[in-house]
Amino acid sequence: MNRSDSEEMAGRLLAAGATEAPTMEAADLVVINTCAIRELAEQKVIGRQGYLNALKASNASLRVVLTGCAVRERDREGLERRFPAVDLFLRPDEEPELVDRLGLASAQAPVGAVGATTIVGRTAVGVADHLSATRAAAVASGAVQRGSAISAWLPIIYGCDKTCTYCIVPFSRGPERSRPFDEIVAEARAIAEAGFREVTLLGQNVNSYGHDLAPEPRFGHIATERWAGRRLDLGSRPDLAELIRAIDALRTADGVPAIPRLRFITSHPWDLSDRLIEAMAACPSLCESLHLPVQSGDDEVLRRMGRQYTTGHYLERLEKIRAAIPGITVSTDVIVGFCGETEAQFERTLRFLAAVRYDQVFAAAYSERPGTPATRLADDVPTAEKRRRLNALLAIQEPIGLERNQAWLGRDVEVLVDTIARERSHDHEEPAGDGAAEGEVAGSRGVHPGPGEVALSGRTRGNKLVHLAGPTAWLGELVTVRVDHAGPYALRGRPVVS
Ligand code: SF4
């Protein structure tokens, strides 16, 4: 979501006449889009304040803007103390105001009002109901500076209504607000016409899309039941299933999906409806991969986390989706060392991971986020113990990831090539995380290009990272690759030449 927001801000600045500086030292404006989901991410930005102040000392016209989840309404006074180099703070919902607030807009341009706020719990948060409209305007005027010409982000819902006690997002991004159905389909159509090969539908809770929109007769066939969380009237409103079907229905003259690959992130288990599973199975463009955060394999910890489902609920959904889409790859998020997590509860999480056998697990040690409900619980697992649990979890998961990747050996996979890699003298396989963005250089990981070739990488439909050799012209192409090596975090293979 931050990457997508940054594309929109960069586009607005360029449209207002700014140009991209080659280095931070040469810039007159630095915009920092923060993540505050973990303490470490916020600490990194705090740690850059001295460097930014030094830059300001040598360039009096330099201005620094801080936005993203670190900027929260309740924190306004504390922000200046923690981020002394910053001139302007913008909440995530105030980002469309960036150009106006900097005075970069023309004298005639309307100066946007400061975003409205609402109360979540006891905290004032941004509620900006203009985000859909400002996004539509940015798309229509071409003021979205997409970071890739291959894969596009498409935000469909802003904010979060969930109750996870550890999470800052409902307080930083406000309540859920869905973009109008037709605007999203129009943006998808424009993305297809621009030649993108992949679209990822974005939201903090992408699968709760539509519940806050007005009912319409054309959606009268939709009668989704929500099986957890607060009761919602979902009848006659569009949902993610309907949106996926509408985007999948955008076809070329040959009748194939105009966007070959469609993904969505991130889902909450309680909104994973049967309708969504059916749409995923029915739509050829929808990639066979799902990120479904579980956070813990222990029901009591899940209850304290406010996740509103049990491991039983979660497994029932997972079984259903695996039956509907055989071979689907599944990844998850896990927090270790949450308040009061006992050794036995942690062991249950390990057994859960061993039973589910995820393709990938993104694990993090719990860190208390000021202003979240979990601050009322004791953060009583010592730091060293959290680290031990994290290592124990990774020791369980790594062989599972390796085994799941080895199942692809000898098989042909379709790879969307998105990266040109560079050779490194000490190349070895290492955790790839999100992988490099399109066009970024990354390690070639054991690929040995021949004459006229470079080391490339890309993703399968199941979101597996694949390294291969080939011409640079393959960047942005769908290439069939026969897998001949599998590591815990990536595959390697040779192109299949027909
Ligand atoms: S669903 Fe939970 S973890 Fe995800 S953004 Fe909302 S509150 Fe945070």
Residues whose N, C-alpha, C, O or C-beta is under 5 A from the ligand:
A	BS01	SF4	C160 K162 T163 C164 C167 V169 P170 Q204 H268
